[in-house]
Amino acid sequence: MLKTLALAFVTAVAVAPYAAAQAAASAPATAQKEPSFKAKKLNRAELDALLVHPDQILLIDVRRPDEISQIGGFPVYLNVQIGDLKNRLAFIPKDRTIITVSNHAARAGVAADLLTDNGFHVAGAVGAQLYEADGGTLTKIAAPKPPANSTAKAN
C-alpha cells in the first residue's frame, strides 16, 4: 500500500509540469490581462454626461506631456504624471468629482484608486484612445515652437 502511494505521488509530481504546460498552451493567445484597479472604467457616454457640468468635475491626465500632444486629450485638465500623483495630493481640490485619464485607462485606474483611497470623490477612469475610438473627439495641441533667438547657448 505504501509503495502504491509513493508511486502515485512520484507520477503526479512527474506529470504536473506537463499538465501545466498543456493548460497554458490551450489558453487563448489573445486573452488580455484585466486591469488591476477597482475604479470604474468610464465609456464615452458616461464621460460625455460628466463633461456637461465642467464646473463640477476635474480631469486629471496622468500621461506624459508627449503622449498628450501626440495622441490628444481633453480641452481642460490637470496634468500630473502617475509617478508624481501621491506627492501632489495636497494641490488637488476635493470639491470636484475627479475623472482620471490615460491612453487605455490602466494608469488612470491606478490613479483613481489612489485618489479614492485618499478621500477624493472619483467618478472613474477613462482611456483617451478608447474614447476617441468610440467616436469621441480629442483636442490636439501643438507644442509651441522655440523662439527664433533660442540658438544661443545658455551658460
Secondary structure as UniProt FT lines:
FT   HELIX           2..26
FT   TURN            29..30
FT   HELIX           44..51
FT   HELIX           54..56
FT   STRAND          57..61
FT   HELIX           65..71
FT   STRAND          78..79
FT   TURN            82..84
FT   HELIX           85..91
FT   STRAND          97..102
FT   HELIX           106..117
FT   TURN            118..119
FT   STRAND          122..127
FT   HELIX           128..133
FT   TURN            134..135
FT   TURN            148..151
//
